[in-house]
């Protein structure tokens, strides 16, 4: 069977091509895998924040200024003080 023109050949090929699976199926990940990853990353974020809280408290205990701490955190001195002052044990 000879196609009439290039368009009909393309249409014939399209009919033979199986539909693509969604990207999540292509890489073998399910929704449950993604949710597990989210949960793990939230835990890691919480642990990192606790470590930062401890480091800020230690820096203040050792006499570092809010300007120095803010520079390390990449925030303004006012922002650092507002966020971490209440988290530092007296």
MIFI-310624 format. One record per residue: chain; x, z, y of N, C-alpha, C in turn. Coordinates in steps of 0.001 Angstrom, whole numbers. Atoms other than C-alpha are relative to their C-alpha. Layout:
N
   ch       npx       npz       npy      capx      capz      capy       cpx       cpz       cpy
    A         X         Z         Y         X         Z         Y         X         Z         Y
...
***
This chain:
90
   ch       npx       npz       npy      capx      capz      capy       cpx       cpz       cpy
    A       859         0     -1189         0         0         0       886         0      1227
    A      -806       200     -1200      1522     -1166      3306      -773       542      1209
    A       712      -476     -1196       623       772      6510      -116     -1120      1021
    A       247      1035     -1001      -824     -1299      9325       961        91      1165
    A      -938      -171     -1114      1431       166     12011       708      1344      -146
    A      -764     -1245        74      3781      3059     12760      -897      1231        59
    A       903     -1149      -122       896      5378     13720      -637       350     -1323
    A       626      -308      1274      -764      5047     10355      1022       570      -974
    A     -1051      -560       837      2585      5766      8657       201      1475       337
    A      -137     -1395      -433      2948      8957     10701     -1187       809      -500
    A      1189      -709       482      -623      9948      9834        81       239     -1495
    A      -146      -168      1442        80      9369      6145      1005      1101      -321
    A     -1000     -1047       213      3188     11578      6360      -538      1377       365
    A       597     -1277      -395      1267     14308      8195      -888       542     -1102
    A       871      -431      1084     -1198     14395      5324       795       583     -1165
    A      -824      -461      1106      1676     15030      2886       774      1278       320
    A      -777     -1164      -420      3349     17824      4905      -857      1255      -138
    A       792     -1229       120      2165     21304      3869        10       762      1312
    A        24      -783     -1244      1098     23600      6712      1078      1077       -37
    A     -1033     -1032      -109      3764     26013      7946      -646      1379       -77
    A       455     -1389        35      3329     29682      7161       320       652      1333
    A      -334      -726     -1236      3246     32118     10101      1436       512       -80
    A     -1397      -440         5      6759     33232     11159       242      1276      -795
    A      -219     -1252       724      6297     36727      9676        99      -241     -1501
    A       -69       291      1436      5773     35214      6257      1263      -771      -339
    A     -1199       790       252      8710     32867      6590      1192       923      -208
    A     -1136      -902       111     11154     35735      7069      -266      1140      -976
    A       285      -986      1022      9443     37894      4459      -337      1385       528
    A       350     -1309      -568      8318     40691      6771     -1508       111        92
    A      1432      -239      -120      4896     42191      6660      -247       927      1183
    A       353      -917     -1075      3042     44219      9244       490      1402      -274
    A      -459     -1339       365      3969     47366      7332      1483       157       302
    A     -1429       -52      -314      7665     46530      7688       221       186      1498
    A      -141       -97     -1453      7278     46092     11438      -393      1392       482
    A       437     -1336      -401      5395     49388     11756      1029      1052      -405
    A     -1063      -914       434      8092     51182      9762      1166       -58       964
    A     -1076       171      -964     10680     49745     12138      -334       685      1316
    A       419      -658     -1250      8692     50938     15161       141      1510      -130
    A       -76     -1447       217      8415     54460     13720      1450       475         0
    A     -1410      -370        46     12149     54570     13002       636       -63      1382
    A      -574       137     -1338     13008     53362     16507      -511      1084       938
    A       530     -1096      -819     10716     55947     18114       754      1287      -317
    A      -779     -1183       387     12496     58670     16118      1405       -57       586
    A     -1352       154      -544     15869     57294     17171         8       234      1509
    A       113      -197     -1451     14733     57234     20800      -143      1487       325
    A       186     -1432      -224     13590     60868     20567      1301       765      -228
    A     -1283      -655       277     16913     61903     19030      1002      -289      1109
    A      -908       353     -1093     18828     60025     21708      -353       779      1260
    A       410      -745     -1188     16766     61689     24442       398      1465      -116
    A      -412     -1390       205     17433     65123     22933      1503       158       218
    A     -1452       -43      -201     21162     64339     22906       348      -118      1482
    A      -226       141     -1447     21017     63254     26557      -365      1301       706
    A       408     -1277      -591     19109     66434     27473      1104      1043      -179
    A     -1069      -953       292     21843     68501     25803      1246      -295       833
    A     -1187       379      -774     24632     66559     27520      -180       312      1481
    A       267      -312     -1409     22992     66947     30939        99      1512       222
    A       -80     -1460      -122     22584     70694     30371      1459       458       -54
    A     -1419      -357       104     26239     70928     29306       757      -378      1267
    A      -670       441     -1232     27379     68929     32338      -309       951      1152
    A       361      -945     -1071     25460     71224     34679       686      1341      -223
    A      -648     -1272       333     26823     74298     32874      1485       -44       355
    A     -1427       161      -298     30345     72920     33386       261      -302      1474
    A      -169       140     -1439     29697     72459     37115      -120     -1412       557
    A       185      1367      -508     28972     68733     37380     -1184       -39       967
    A      1071       132      -989     26839     67744     40358     -1073      -958      -518
    A      1075       943       346     23532     65919     40142       401     -1434       321
    A      -484      1347      -336     25260     62951     41807       840      -546     -1159
    A      -832       434      1128     27826     62789     38984      -851      -305     -1239
    A       872       190      1165     25164     63179     36300      -852     -1248       180
    A       839      1165      -278     22918     60600     37951       775     -1298      -178
    A      -847      1192       160     25790     58119     38048       163      -337     -1481
    A      -134       221      1444     26321     58564     34300     -1299      -485      -624
    A      1310       396       529     22594     58169     33665      -466     -1355       545
    A       431      1253      -619     22287     55135     35933     -1295       133       772
    A      1210      -263      -798     19568     56732     38062       412       654      1311
    A      -292      -673     -1268     19302     58288     41504       202      1495      -258
    A      -163     -1450       152     20421     61905     41981     -1343       741         5
    A      1316      -640       -55     16862     62857     42929      -745      -202     -1314
    A       684       285      1266     15492     61156     39807       570       820     -1147
    A      -645      -789      1059     18025     62882     37556      -413      1463        99
    A       356     -1415      -203     17308     66281     39069     -1454       253      -382
    A      1423      -184       301     13535     65846     38846      -275       -58     -1500
    A       269       158      1431     13659     64721     35224       623      1109      -831
    A      -742      -877       909     16248     67112     33820        49      1472       413
    A      -103     -1394      -436     16114     70305     35909      -862       930      -849
    A       906      -841       782     13117     71677     34017       396        64     -1482
    A      -398        42      1414     14712     70751     30668      1236       855      -272
    A     -1222      -775       167     17831     72845     31300      -362      1472      -124
    A       295     -1432       139     17613     76387     29940       679       804      1100
    A      -536      -838     -1083     18154     79049     32571      1104       893      -473
***
